[in-house]
Amino acid sequence: MPWLELQLTLDAAAQPDAEAALEDLGALSVTLMDADADTPDEASIFEPGVGETPLWQSLTLLALFEADRDRRGIVHVLQDALPELAPGAIGFREVADRDWERAWMDRYRPMQFGRRLWIYPWNIEPPDDRDMSAIVRLDPGLAFGTGTHPTTALCLEWLDRLDLAGKTLLDYGCGSGVLAIAALKLGAARAIGVDNDPQALIATRDNAARNEVSDGLHVCLPNELSTDAQADLFVANILAGPLAELAPRFAALCKPAAPFALSGILAGQEGELLDRYRACGFVDLRAVHREDWVRIEGMRE
Ligand SMILES: C[S@@+](CC[C@H](N)C(=O)[O-])C[C@H]1O[C@@H](n2cnc3c(N)ncnc32)[C@H](O)[C@@H]1O
């Protein structure tokens, strides 16, 4: 069945009103993209956490409707809800069933992180001679985390360097599960994936099953995490705001001397976070840059 995709380009400040209007219109899903990216590949889809504002000045929202929806009716409702909308900000196209959520799959290629780790899209078979132990087969579904985003790449490269044998990794903000699954493929005994988006927990479970690592994986919402859970290694790719807020919680979740990495930090935001994590009992801190993004890594005291 074909679908109707609406593209709406607007100022980031208008995003909450636009999302509310699209919800009222019965949009089946809404995806955010950086409107300044040249191609959808570069669009850096960075799903904002609950209640967080997006990172970009200008956004494109992609909304999906059933194919027979009245386009003019949709335009009228949006123009009423968003009087500042620029002429030409709204576009439509029909997309075939499989295209939605999956068009990127055609452009998504195997990628190597560090020395051992490979991410393969689900639709591409790794060559027989490649060591399967460090290959993650991925279908992110609706959740964030394919390895194409610099924040994920920073975490994957960090994981690749570690000796994970027999360890437990806690992946806070697991999205597609890419980091937890990579850790299991690299030899971790257990991984715990935590996310406040139930869709991400489904994607993580699905991807773990595809990679045959379900036995080592536990996924849950933040409030379901056992109070005495403590990890040998800790990674969180969220955003600077929640990372700052959650620092004491993360400190409690790490065993003494646990290596940890934080990502989702824009260049320029690392100074305050370094101070905050130092104050919360993390040591040997350093910032690693990639494009506009920063990874903070170090160790629990
Ligand atoms: C940028 S994605 C990272 C996904 C994956 N770990 C990766 O590195 O590609 C951030 C994820 O964190 C989740 N998230 C955001 N804020 C959170 C919070 N306060 N608690 C738990 N999960 C959160 C989002 O739902 C999203 O799935």
The ligand as an SDF file (V2000), in Angstrom:
LIG
                    3D

 27 29  0  0  0  0  0  0  0  0999 V2000
   21.1550    9.4090   20.2900 C   0  0  0  0  0  0  0  0  0  0  0  0
   20.2460    8.0030   20.6930 S   0  0  0  0  0  0  0  0  0  0  0  0
   21.5690    6.8240   20.9860 C   0  0  0  0  0  0  0  0  0  0  0  0
   21.2550    5.4410   20.5070 C   0  0  0  0  0  0  0  0  0  0  0  0
   22.4340    4.4730   20.5310 C   0  0  0  0  0  0  0  0  0  0  0  0
   22.8480    4.2090   21.8980 N   0  0  0  0  0  0  0  0  0  0  0  0
   23.6110    5.0180   19.7190 C   0  0  0  0  0  0  0  0  0  0  0  0
   24.6450    5.2870   20.3290 O   0  0  0  0  0  0  0  0  0  0  0  0
   23.4530    5.1780   18.5150 O   0  0  0  0  0  0  0  0  0  0  0  0
   19.7100    8.4200   22.3170 C   0  0  0  0  0  0  0  0  0  0  0  0
   18.7230    7.4440   22.9200 C   0  0  0  0  0  0  0  0  0  0  0  0
   18.5780    7.8250   24.2830 O   0  0  0  0  0  0  0  0  0  0  0  0
   17.2240    7.7760   24.6560 C   0  0  0  0  0  0  0  0  0  0  0  0
   17.0750    8.7530   25.7550 N   0  0  0  0  0  0  0  0  0  0  0  0
   17.0650   10.0960   25.6910 C   0  0  0  0  0  0  0  0  0  0  0  0
   16.9560   10.6250   26.9330 N   0  0  0  0  0  0  0  0  0  0  0  0
   16.8970    9.5690   27.7960 C   0  0  0  0  0  0  0  0  0  0  0  0
   16.7760    9.4490   29.2120 C   0  0  0  0  0  0  0  0  0  0  0  0
   16.6940   10.5300   30.0020 N   0  0  0  0  0  0  0  0  0  0  0  0
   16.7310    8.2190   29.7530 N   0  0  0  0  0  0  0  0  0  0  0  0
   16.8130    7.1120   28.9670 C   0  0  0  0  0  0  0  0  0  0  0  0
   16.9190    7.1610   27.6290 N   0  0  0  0  0  0  0  0  0  0  0  0
   16.9750    8.3650   27.0440 C   0  0  0  0  0  0  0  0  0  0  0  0
   16.4710    8.1230   23.3860 C   0  0  0  0  0  0  0  0  0  0  0  0
   15.1670    7.5770   23.4180 O   0  0  0  0  0  0  0  0  0  0  0  0
   17.3490    7.4910   22.3050 C   0  0  0  0  0  0  0  0  0  0  0  0
   16.9360    6.1860   21.9900 O   0  0  0  0  0  0  0  0  0  0  0  0
  1  2  1  0
  2  3  1  0
  2 10  1  0
  3  4  1  0
  4  5  1  0
  5  6  1  0
  5  7  1  0
  7  8  2  0
  7  9  1  0
 10 11  1  0
 11 12  1  0
 11 26  1  0
 12 13  1  0
 13 14  1  0
 13 24  1  0
 14 15  1  0
 14 23  1  0
 15 16  2  0
 16 17  1  0
 17 18  1  0
 17 23  2  0
 18 19  1  0
 18 20  2  0
 20 21  1  0
 21 22  2  0
 22 23  1  0
 24 25  1  0
 24 26  1  0
 26 27  1  0
M  CHG  2   2   1   9  -1
M  END
$$$$
